[in-house]
Structures are given as C-alpha cells and as structure tokens.
Amino acid sequence: MRALGIVLLVAAALLVAAPGQWAEAAIAGARLLPQVATPPAGPLPWLHVEHPAGRTPFIADPAGRRVTLRGVVAAGLVDYWSGTDPAAPAPAPHWPVGAAAYAGGRCPANDVTIWIPPLCRNDLDEMRGLNVQILRLALSWSLLEPELGEYSAEYEDRVAQVVGWAAQEHVYVILDMHQNGFSRAIGRADPRHLPLPGGAAVSLNDHDGAPSWATFTDGLPSEKFAGQREVNPAVLEAATNFWLNRAQIQDRYIHAVARLASRFKDDSTVIGYSLFNEPWPGWVPPPLFEDDLLFPFYRRLIDALTGTRDGIPCPFGLPYLPACGYPDLNVHANHQLYFVESGLVREVTDFPTHLPLPLTAYPNVVLGLHAYTHIYTLDRILLGADPNTSTWPPFDQSYWWGEAEARQLGAALFVSEYGSDPGNDGRLLTLQVAEQRRHQVGATLWVWKQSCGSGPWGLYDGVVQPGGPCAYDQPAPDTGSKPQNGPLRPGRAALALTP
C-alpha cells in the first residue's frame, strides 16, 4: 500500500477512538475553509467531458482543464410525505411549491413534521460562504407532473428560482430526478392483510419519486425486509412496471425530463441532469437489468434530449428492446452533462453489475457513483458489521471499478452521493474524501441540511426537540444563521468542501 494510504489508515484508527471530537473540529493541520469573496460577474462557463486517449474521461472547463467540483445535495424541493394523512395516496407537499413564498428572503419556519427543512435564499448565501461549487438539486417527478400530461408551471418556476439564486452565487447546479423507494404513493400495507413473515411497516417519509398515476403495485403488500425500503414487494412491482413501460409511464418520464431540459438548456448554471437516482431493478436481476433495461433507457433519454440517434426505431408504447432508440423531442440540450447511475445493487456491492457495453455517441456523459462503503454495503446490511472496523470491501474498490466502468462507457466519473452519520466521520467520511482526491473526482455530500432521522447527516447539526421527533436547534446568536439552521459542523464542512 502506498505511504499515503498507511498514513490515512493510522490517522483513521486514532480518530475512530474519538469520532465526536473529530466531527466538530477542523482537519488537524489543514487550513480553514476559505471565505469566498463576492462572486465574479457574468455567467458560469460551460463545462464538458474531455476524452484523453487511453485514460478515464474527465469533466473540463472550456480550455480543456480538469474541473473537480465539490458540493452538496439539497433535498428541500423533494416531495416527501409530511404526515398529513397516511391513508391518502398523495398528500399535499409540506413546503410551499410556489416561488412567491421564498421571494424577498422569506423562508418558511422549520418544524418537526418533515425531515428536510425548506430550501431558501439564505441557503445559497451559506453555500457560497462555505465554498460549495456545485449543488445537486433533488427534484420530484410527482411535483413536476402531478397529473398525467399536466406539468406544474409553479414547480418549474420554483426550480428556476433556486437555479437563479445559484447563478448569483456562482454555484453550478445538477438537476437531479430523485427517487427513493420509487414513490411516495407506495403507501403502507393494507391493514386487512396478514403481515408477511419477517416484514416490517414502511416509513412513508422514506419514499419519493413517481406520481401516484405512474405507480402500479398490483395489490402486492407494502412491507420492507432487512430494514431496507427497496426490499418491499410493492416497490419491486412498481419498479418493474416502470422498466417494462407499463401504460407508457417510461415514455411519460422521458417527456417530463425533456420538459425540464427545455426550460434550462441554455443556462450554463445548470451543469446537467441526473437522469434517475438509485435505479432499483425490481424483479429483474443484474446484469440483465442494467444491460437490457437501465442503460438502454439512459440512451433513449439522451436520444430524446439531444437528438443523438444511437438506437433503432421501435413501436411506441411497448416494452422497449435494448436496441431501441427514441425520437428527437427537439429539446437539443447539447451543452450539458448527463449523469447516469448503475443499478442500486452496485451501491451495496461497490462492484460493477453490468457488462462493458457502449452507451451513447453523445460525448458529455458522467457516471455518478454513490459511495456508501460500510454503511449500505452488504457487510453492514447482511452481517451487521461495525462501520468503524469493517475492512471489506476496501474503500478503493468502488473508485477503482468506477474508473473502469467510466472508461468503457466513455464517461467521466463523479461521486453524486456519499455521506455518513457524523459520529463516523473520523473514518468513513475521511477515507471516502481521501479516495475522491486520489482519483481526482468531484463529489456532492448527502445532505445539505436534515432536520430529522437517525443521526442527521447534514452539514448543520440537528437535535431532538422535546415533544417532537427531531428539529434543528435554534442558532447561536453570533452565527447569523436563519431559523432553519442548527450550528455548523465545521469538521464535516472542512472535509467535504475544502478544495
């Protein structure tokens, strides 16, 4: 092992002994996060993917120089269940969707009924002050197209509002079509059904993504197994129906992304589009899922949005064969990057789950890794391994194979999600960041701010509130923070955001 690796492992062993102290301290001997001056005038430059011969492609500026962006994921625009009515298939979003509620520096007060606070103008001020270079802005299909064929101009304007704030602060934005557990409309198990052996009730605030009209569970029970929201018969069925294009819901998704790209294709602040977060294979095992369903789906989306014609014409409305392309939807968002992810099984193994097949002739593609080694990998899920001592898989495995996957796809590499419980930053976050620097890849930390949950993962602290599940503490008088903030975790910020 290289000397740097030995030093990092020794340092990690020392830090594990006192993870709480590490999480609240800046990196020993490192400089503090730079205080960023007023952003320069003018638009952000367009970025692209360079393809050096025999090497892994990389994200580059107009002069062809490598750009390694560090930032965060913000989930304040996601359609999370808010606890208003568990029986309703799609209760109203908790935070206002209309941009007017956030104009003039206004911000809804945080509360304890939802686990992600609202995303407001002050958040972009704070991001810029912490040297955030890129924001992965998580969005929900259920808010973009709440009814079949009816797009929400109000939600599009809200997205544009945040993109405008980011442009003012010179922060790039990835528009992320987010989903977890397929849809908030999955619901809980019908109380009239007997529970399945080993099953557990689902937590509705763990699910987001597709609108109710695109969620087909075929009456299968909604219960999770092994503590995983995706290991749920209802989720498996809904995901499978999407990949098989039941009732043309995959076509509707492609048109929804095209709608979004039509709005932002000429805005260089929007670096690109994350086409589908954490794709779950449903009942189709890898590599059949990735090679016959997922990556052909990405190619069709890129065909539709860029006019690239890689696939063959196929009948509309049927399950798509792997060779099928997609008609040009006349969007021509050809200056932006397209972020694709391998199936979710890749995340739990840190190992490729697809064959080395070409993807698209479009040159600006980025493979997005989710790096959660010893958190969501099989050693933890199946064996209950201690994340502070588990050694397999090694942290480098995900990145080494990620580079190999990126080369065969003709894509750059980027870590679109990583993170940990702050108490484990001394090992988990430290060694993830070390691999990112060694492999020269940018990354966005999950998550910017989090109110509730098990050990809130945000850059700002969260505390248990008497009488409620969890909420941000009131800011210290000298922080200048808005009410939805708890105190900053400086050690975590330094790890994630120091260039």
C-alpha positions as CSV (number, residue, x, y, z in Angstrom):
1,M,0.0,0.0,0.0
2,R,1.2,3.5,-0.7
3,A,2.7,5.5,2.1
4,L,-0.3,7.9,1.9
5,G,-2.7,5.1,2.4
6,I,-0.8,3.9,5.5
7,V,-0.8,7.4,7.0
8,L,-4.6,7.7,6.4
9,L,-5.3,4.3,7.9
10,V,-3.2,5.1,11.0
11,A,-4.9,8.5,11.3
12,A,-8.3,6.9,10.9
13,A,-7.5,4.4,13.7
14,L,-6.7,7.3,16.0
15,L,-9.7,9.3,15.0
16,V,-12.2,6.4,15.5
17,A,-11.3,6.5,19.2
18,A,-12.8,10.0,19.4
19,P,-15.1,10.4,16.4
20,G,-17.2,13.1,18.2
21,Q,-14.2,15.3,18.7
22,W,-13.2,14.9,15.1
23,A,-16.7,15.7,13.8
24,E,-16.6,19.1,15.5
25,A,-13.0,20.1,14.7
26,A,-11.3,21.3,11.6
27,I,-8.8,18.9,10.0
28,A,-5.7,18.9,12.1
29,G,-3.0,21.0,10.4
30,A,-5.3,21.9,7.5
31,R,-6.2,25.4,6.5
32,L,-9.7,26.6,7.4
33,L,-12.4,26.7,4.7
34,P,-11.7,29.8,2.5
35,Q,-14.0,32.7,2.9
36,V,-15.3,33.4,-0.6
37,A,-15.4,36.9,-2.0
38,T,-18.2,38.4,-4.0
39,P,-18.9,36.1,-7.0
40,P,-17.5,37.3,-10.3
41,A,-19.8,38.9,-12.8
42,G,-21.2,37.1,-15.8
43,P,-22.5,33.6,-16.4
44,L,-20.6,30.4,-15.3
45,P,-18.6,28.8,-18.2
46,W,-20.0,25.8,-19.9
47,L,-18.3,22.5,-18.9
48,H,-17.9,19.4,-21.0
49,V,-16.3,15.9,-20.8
50,E,-12.7,15.5,-22.1
51,H,-11.8,12.2,-23.7
52,P,-8.0,11.7,-23.3
53,A,-6.6,8.7,-25.3
54,G,-6.3,5.6,-23.0
55,R,-7.4,7.4,-19.9
56,T,-10.6,7.9,-18.0
57,P,-12.6,10.9,-19.3
58,F,-13.0,13.9,-17.0
59,I,-15.1,17.0,-16.6
60,A,-13.3,20.0,-18.0
61,D,-13.6,23.7,-18.5
62,P,-13.6,25.4,-21.9
63,A,-9.8,25.3,-22.1
64,G,-9.8,21.5,-21.5
65,R,-8.5,21.7,-18.0
66,R,-9.8,19.2,-15.4
67,V,-12.5,20.6,-13.1
68,T,-13.0,18.8,-9.8
69,L,-16.2,20.3,-8.2
70,R,-17.1,19.7,-4.5
71,G,-20.5,20.4,-3.2
72,V,-23.7,19.1,-1.6
73,V,-27.1,17.6,-2.3
74,A,-30.1,19.7,-1.2
75,A,-33.5,17.9,-0.9
76,G,-35.7,20.8,0.1
77,L,-37.6,20.6,-3.2
78,V,-38.4,16.8,-2.9
79,D,-42.0,15.7,-2.4
80,Y,-41.6,13.9,0.9
81,W,-44.6,12.6,2.8
82,S,-45.3,15.1,5.6
83,G,-47.5,13.1,7.9
84,T,-50.8,14.9,7.0
85,D,-52.8,11.8,6.1
86,P,-51.2,8.3,5.9
87,A,-54.2,6.9,4.0
88,A,-54.0,9.5,1.2
89,P,-52.1,8.2,-1.9
90,A,-50.5,11.6,-2.5
91,P,-51.0,14.2,0.3
92,A,-50.0,17.7,-0.5
93,P,-46.3,18.7,-0.3
94,H,-45.3,20.1,3.1
95,W,-43.3,23.0,2.0
96,P,-44.9,25.6,-0.4
97,V,-44.2,24.9,-4.0
98,G,-44.8,28.5,-5.2
99,A,-41.7,30.7,-5.6
100,A,-43.6,33.6,-4.0
101,A,-43.3,32.0,-0.6
102,Y,-39.5,32.4,-0.8
103,A,-39.2,35.8,-2.5
104,G,-37.5,38.7,-0.8
105,G,-35.5,36.5,1.5
106,R,-38.6,34.9,3.1
107,C,-38.3,31.3,4.4
108,P,-41.0,29.0,6.0
109,A,-40.2,28.2,9.6
110,N,-38.8,24.7,10.1
111,D,-40.9,22.2,12.1
112,V,-40.8,18.6,13.2
113,T,-43.3,17.0,10.8
114,I,-40.8,16.6,7.9
115,W,-37.2,15.5,7.9
116,I,-35.8,18.0,5.4
117,P,-36.1,21.8,6.0
118,P,-37.1,24.2,3.3
119,L,-34.5,25.4,0.8
120,C,-34.3,29.2,0.9
121,R,-32.2,32.1,-0.4
122,N,-30.0,32.2,2.7
123,D,-29.0,28.6,1.9
124,L,-27.3,29.7,-1.2
125,D,-25.5,32.5,0.7
126,E,-24.3,29.9,3.2
127,M,-23.2,27.5,0.4
128,R,-21.1,30.2,-1.2
129,G,-19.6,31.2,2.1
130,L,-18.6,27.5,2.6
131,N,-17.1,27.3,-0.9
132,V,-19.8,25.0,-2.3
133,Q,-19.0,24.8,-6.0
134,I,-21.8,22.5,-7.1
135,L,-25.4,21.8,-5.9
136,R,-27.1,18.6,-6.7
137,L,-30.7,19.8,-6.5
138,A,-33.0,16.9,-5.9
139,L,-36.4,17.1,-7.6
140,S,-39.6,15.0,-7.7
141,W,-41.4,13.8,-10.8
142,S,-44.6,13.8,-8.7
143,L,-44.3,17.6,-8.4
144,L,-43.2,18.2,-11.9
145,E,-46.1,16.1,-13.4
146,P,-48.7,15.7,-10.7
147,E,-51.4,14.6,-13.1
148,L,-50.9,12.6,-16.3
149,G,-49.8,15.0,-19.0
150,E,-50.2,18.1,-16.8
151,Y,-47.0,19.8,-15.8
152,S,-46.7,22.2,-12.9
153,A,-45.5,25.6,-14.1
154,E,-45.5,26.6,-10.4
155,Y,-42.9,23.9,-9.6
156,E,-40.8,24.7,-12.7
157,D,-40.7,28.4,-11.5
158,R,-39.6,27.2,-8.1
159,V,-36.8,25.2,-9.6
160,A,-35.8,28.2,-11.7
161,Q,-35.8,30.4,-8.6
162,V,-33.2,28.2,-6.9
163,V,-31.2,28.0,-10.1
164,G,-31.3,31.8,-10.3
165,W,-30.0,32.0,-6.7
166,A,-27.2,29.6,-7.6
167,A,-26.2,31.7,-10.6
168,Q,-26.0,34.8,-8.4
169,E,-23.6,32.9,-6.1
170,H,-21.6,31.3,-9.0
171,V,-22.6,27.7,-7.9
172,Y,-23.2,25.1,-10.6
173,V,-26.5,23.0,-10.3
174,I,-27.2,19.4,-11.3
175,L,-31.0,19.0,-11.8
176,D,-31.5,15.6,-10.1
177,M,-34.6,13.5,-11.0
178,H,-34.7,12.0,-7.5
179,Q,-36.5,8.9,-6.2
180,N,-36.2,6.6,-3.2
181,G,-38.4,3.5,-2.9
182,F,-40.0,4.5,-6.2
183,S,-42.8,6.7,-5.0
184,R,-44.5,8.3,-2.0
185,A,-47.7,6.7,-3.3
186,I,-46.4,3.2,-2.4
187,G,-48.3,3.6,0.9
188,R,-48.4,1.3,3.9
189,A,-49.7,-2.3,3.9
190,D,-53.4,-2.7,3.8
191,P,-54.4,-3.4,7.4
192,R,-56.8,-6.1,6.2
193,H,-53.9,-8.3,5.0
194,L,-51.9,-10.5,7.4
195,P,-48.3,-9.3,7.7
196,L,-45.7,-11.3,5.9
197,P,-43.1,-13.3,8.0
198,G,-40.2,-11.0,8.7
199,G,-41.8,-8.0,7.2
200,A,-41.9,-4.6,8.9
201,A,-44.1,-1.5,8.4
202,V,-42.7,1.0,5.9
203,S,-41.9,4.6,6.8
204,L,-43.7,6.8,4.3
205,N,-41.2,9.6,4.5
206,D,-38.6,7.3,3.1
207,H,-40.4,7.2,-0.3
208,D,-40.5,9.8,-3.0
209,G,-40.3,10.0,-6.8
210,A,-43.1,8.9,-9.2
211,P,-46.6,10.4,-9.1
212,S,-49.5,8.1,-8.0
213,W,-50.8,7.7,-11.5
214,A,-47.4,6.1,-12.5
215,T,-47.2,3.7,-9.5
216,F,-48.5,0.2,-10.2
217,T,-48.1,-2.2,-7.3
218,D,-50.8,-4.7,-8.5
219,G,-52.0,-5.2,-5.0
220,L,-48.8,-6.6,-3.6
221,P,-48.2,-6.0,0.1
222,S,-46.1,-3.0,1.1
223,E,-43.7,-4.2,3.8
224,K,-40.0,-3.8,4.0
225,F,-37.4,-6.5,4.8
226,A,-33.9,-6.4,6.2
227,G,-34.7,-2.8,7.2
228,Q,-34.4,-1.7,3.5
229,R,-37.2,0.4,1.9
230,E,-36.5,-1.1,-1.5
231,V,-36.8,-4.7,-0.4
232,N,-40.6,-4.4,-0.5
233,P,-42.9,-6.4,-2.8
234,A,-44.9,-3.2,-3.7
235,V,-41.7,-1.3,-4.6
236,L,-40.3,-4.3,-6.6
237,E,-43.5,-4.5,-8.6
238,A,-43.8,-0.7,-9.2
239,A,-40.1,-0.5,-10.4
240,T,-40.6,-3.5,-12.7
241,N,-43.6,-1.9,-14.3
242,F,-41.7,1.2,-14.9
243,W,-38.8,-0.5,-16.6
244,L,-41.3,-2.5,-18.8
245,N,-43.1,0.7,-19.7
246,R,-46.4,-0.3,-18.5
247,A,-49.1,2.2,-19.5
248,Q,-46.3,4.1,-21.2
249,I,-45.1,5.5,-17.9
250,Q,-41.4,5.4,-19.0
251,D,-42.4,7.4,-22.1
252,R,-44.1,9.9,-19.8
253,Y,-40.9,10.1,-17.7
254,I,-38.8,10.9,-20.7
255,H,-41.2,13.7,-21.7
256,A,-41.1,15.1,-18.2
257,V,-37.3,15.3,-18.2
258,A,-37.5,16.8,-21.7
259,R,-39.8,19.4,-20.3
260,L,-37.3,20.3,-17.6
261,A,-34.4,20.4,-20.1
262,S,-36.4,22.7,-22.4
263,R,-36.5,25.2,-19.6
264,F,-32.8,25.1,-18.7
265,K,-30.9,24.0,-21.8
266,D,-29.5,27.5,-22.4
267,D,-28.5,28.2,-18.7
268,S,-24.8,27.4,-18.1
269,T,-25.5,27.4,-14.3
270,V,-27.3,24.0,-14.9
271,I,-24.2,21.8,-15.5
272,G,-26.6,19.0,-16.5
273,Y,-29.2,16.4,-15.5
274,S,-29.0,13.4,-13.2
275,L,-31.4,11.1,-15.1
276,F,-32.5,8.7,-12.4
277,N,-31.5,8.4,-8.8
278,E,-30.5,5.0,-7.4
279,P,-32.3,2.8,-10.0
280,W,-33.8,-0.3,-8.4
281,P,-34.1,-3.3,-10.7
282,G,-37.4,-4.6,-9.4
283,W,-37.8,-8.3,-10.1
284,V,-35.1,-8.3,-12.9
285,P,-31.7,-9.3,-11.6
286,P,-28.4,-7.8,-12.7
287,P,-26.7,-7.8,-15.2
288,L,-29.9,-8.4,-17.2
289,F,-31.4,-5.3,-15.6
290,E,-28.6,-2.9,-16.4
291,D,-27.7,-4.2,-19.9
292,D,-31.3,-4.8,-21.2
293,L,-33.3,-2.2,-19.3
294,L,-31.4,0.5,-17.5
295,F,-28.6,1.6,-19.8
296,P,-30.8,1.4,-22.9
297,F,-33.2,3.6,-21.0
298,Y,-30.5,6.2,-20.5
299,R,-29.6,6.0,-24.2
300,R,-33.2,6.7,-25.1
301,L,-33.4,9.6,-22.8
302,I,-30.2,11.1,-24.2
303,D,-31.5,10.5,-27.8
304,A,-34.7,12.3,-26.9
305,L,-33.0,15.3,-25.3
306,T,-30.0,15.8,-27.6
307,G,-31.1,14.4,-30.9
308,T,-28.4,11.8,-30.9
309,R,-29.7,8.8,-32.8
310,D,-28.0,5.7,-31.4
311,G,-30.9,3.3,-31.2
312,I,-33.2,1.8,-33.9
313,P,-36.8,3.0,-34.3
314,C,-39.3,0.9,-32.3
315,P,-43.1,0.9,-31.9
316,F,-44.3,3.4,-29.4
317,G,-45.9,2.3,-26.2
318,L,-44.5,-1.3,-26.0
319,P,-41.8,-2.6,-23.7
320,Y,-38.5,-1.4,-25.2
321,L,-35.9,-3.8,-26.6
322,P,-32.3,-3.0,-25.7
323,A,-31.5,-1.8,-29.2
324,C,-34.4,0.7,-29.3
325,G,-33.7,4.4,-29.6
326,Y,-36.0,7.3,-29.1
327,P,-37.3,10.1,-31.3
328,D,-35.7,13.5,-31.2
329,L,-38.0,15.7,-29.0
330,N,-36.5,18.9,-30.3
331,V,-35.0,19.9,-27.0
332,H,-31.4,19.8,-28.1
333,A,-29.8,20.3,-24.7
334,N,-26.4,19.7,-26.2
335,H,-24.2,21.9,-24.0
336,Q,-24.9,20.0,-20.8
337,L,-23.8,16.8,-19.0
338,Y,-25.9,13.8,-18.5
339,F,-25.3,11.9,-15.2
340,V,-26.1,8.2,-15.2
341,E,-26.0,5.8,-12.4
342,S,-25.6,2.0,-12.3
343,G,-28.3,0.0,-10.6
344,L,-28.7,0.2,-6.9
345,V,-27.2,-3.3,-6.4
346,R,-23.9,-1.7,-7.5
347,E,-24.1,0.6,-4.4
348,V,-24.4,-2.3,-2.0
349,T,-21.6,-4.3,-3.6
350,D,-19.2,-1.5,-4.7
351,F,-18.7,-3.7,-7.7
352,P,-19.9,-3.4,-11.4
353,T,-23.2,-5.1,-12.1
354,H,-23.3,-4.6,-15.9
355,L,-21.2,-5.7,-18.9
356,P,-18.7,-3.4,-20.6
357,L,-21.1,-2.3,-23.4
358,P,-21.1,1.1,-25.2
359,L,-23.8,3.6,-24.1
360,T,-24.1,6.6,-26.5
361,A,-22.3,8.6,-29.1
362,Y,-23.2,11.8,-27.1
363,P,-19.8,12.9,-25.6
364,N,-20.9,14.6,-22.4
365,V,-21.9,11.7,-20.1
366,V,-20.9,11.3,-16.5
367,L,-21.1,8.1,-14.4
368,G,-22.4,9.0,-11.0
369,L,-21.3,6.8,-8.1
370,H,-23.0,6.5,-4.7
371,A,-20.2,5.8,-2.3
372,Y,-21.6,4.3,1.0
373,T,-19.0,1.7,1.8
374,H,-19.7,0.1,5.2
375,I,-23.0,1.9,5.5
376,Y,-25.2,0.4,2.8
377,T,-22.8,-2.3,1.6
378,L,-23.6,-6.0,2.2
379,D,-21.1,-6.3,5.1
380,R,-23.4,-3.9,7.0
381,I,-26.8,-4.9,5.7
382,L,-26.4,-8.7,5.9
383,L,-23.7,-9.2,8.5
384,G,-24.3,-6.2,10.8
385,A,-20.6,-5.2,10.6
386,D,-19.4,-2.3,12.6
387,P,-18.8,0.6,10.1
388,N,-15.8,1.8,12.2
389,T,-14.0,-1.5,12.0
390,S,-15.2,-3.4,8.8
391,T,-12.4,-3.8,6.3
392,W,-14.2,-5.4,3.3
393,P,-15.0,-4.1,0.8
394,P,-12.0,-1.7,0.9
395,F,-12.8,2.0,0.2
396,D,-10.8,2.0,-3.0
397,Q,-12.8,-0.8,-4.6
398,S,-15.8,1.4,-5.6
399,Y,-13.5,4.0,-7.2
400,W,-11.1,1.6,-9.0
401,W,-14.0,-0.2,-10.6
402,G,-15.8,3.1,-11.1
403,E,-13.0,4.3,-13.3
404,A,-13.1,1.1,-15.3
405,E,-16.8,1.4,-15.8
406,A,-16.5,5.1,-16.8
407,R,-13.8,4.3,-19.4
408,Q,-16.0,1.6,-21.1
409,L,-19.0,3.9,-21.1
410,G,-16.9,6.8,-22.5
411,A,-18.0,8.8,-19.4
412,A,-16.4,11.0,-16.8
413,L,-16.6,9.9,-13.1
414,F,-18.3,11.8,-10.3
415,V,-19.5,10.9,-6.8
416,S,-23.1,12.1,-6.8
417,E,-23.7,10.9,-3.3
418,Y,-21.7,10.0,-0.2
419,G,-22.0,10.6,3.5
420,S,-22.3,9.1,6.9
421,D,-23.5,9.5,10.4
422,P,-21.4,12.4,11.7
423,G,-20.2,10.3,14.6
424,N,-18.4,8.1,12.0
425,D,-16.7,11.0,10.1
426,G,-13.4,10.2,11.6
427,R,-13.2,7.0,9.5
428,L,-16.0,6.8,6.9
429,L,-16.1,10.3,5.6
430,T,-12.4,10.9,5.9
431,L,-11.4,7.9,3.9
432,Q,-14.1,8.5,1.2
433,V,-12.8,12.0,0.7
434,A,-9.2,10.7,0.6
435,E,-10.2,8.3,-2.3
436,Q,-12.0,11.1,-4.1
437,R,-8.9,13.2,-4.0
438,R,-6.7,10.3,-5.0
439,H,-8.9,9.5,-8.0
440,Q,-9.4,13.2,-8.8
441,V,-13.2,13.1,-8.8
442,G,-15.7,15.7,-7.7
443,A,-18.5,14.9,-5.3
444,T,-21.7,16.1,-3.6
445,L,-22.3,15.2,0.0
446,W,-25.7,13.9,1.2
447,V,-27.1,16.1,2.6
448,W,-27.0,19.9,2.9
449,K,-29.4,20.1,5.9
450,Q,-31.5,17.5,7.6
451,S,-34.0,18.0,10.5
452,C,-34.9,14.5,11.5
453,G,-33.9,10.9,11.2
454,S,-31.3,8.7,12.7
455,G,-28.3,10.9,13.3
456,P,-29.0,13.7,10.9
457,W,-26.4,13.7,8.2
458,G,-26.4,17.4,7.2
459,L,-23.6,19.9,7.4
460,Y,-25.6,21.6,10.2
461,D,-26.4,19.9,13.4
462,G,-29.9,18.6,14.3
463,V,-31.2,17.9,17.8
464,V,-34.1,16.1,19.4
465,Q,-36.8,18.6,20.3
466,P,-38.9,17.9,23.4
467,G,-42.4,16.7,22.3
468,G,-41.3,16.1,18.7
469,P,-39.2,13.7,16.6
470,C,-36.3,16.0,15.7
471,A,-35.6,19.5,14.6
472,Y,-32.8,22.0,14.2
473,D,-31.7,23.7,17.3
474,Q,-32.0,27.4,17.5
475,P,-28.9,29.1,16.0
476,A,-26.4,30.6,18.3
477,P,-26.7,34.4,18.5
478,D,-23.4,35.0,16.8
479,T,-23.9,32.6,13.8
480,G,-26.0,34.9,11.7
481,S,-27.9,31.8,10.5
482,K,-31.6,31.7,9.7
483,P,-34.1,29.8,11.9
484,Q,-34.0,26.6,9.9
485,N,-30.2,26.1,10.7
486,G,-28.6,24.4,13.6
487,P,-24.9,25.1,14.3
488,L,-22.5,24.3,11.5
489,R,-20.4,21.1,11.9
490,P,-17.0,22.7,10.9
491,G,-15.1,19.4,10.7
492,R,-17.6,17.9,8.3
493,A,-17.7,21.1,6.2
494,A,-13.9,21.2,6.0
495,L,-13.7,17.5,4.9
496,A,-16.4,17.8,2.3
497,L,-15.7,21.2,0.8
498,T,-12.0,22.1,1.1
499,P,-10.7,22.1,-2.5
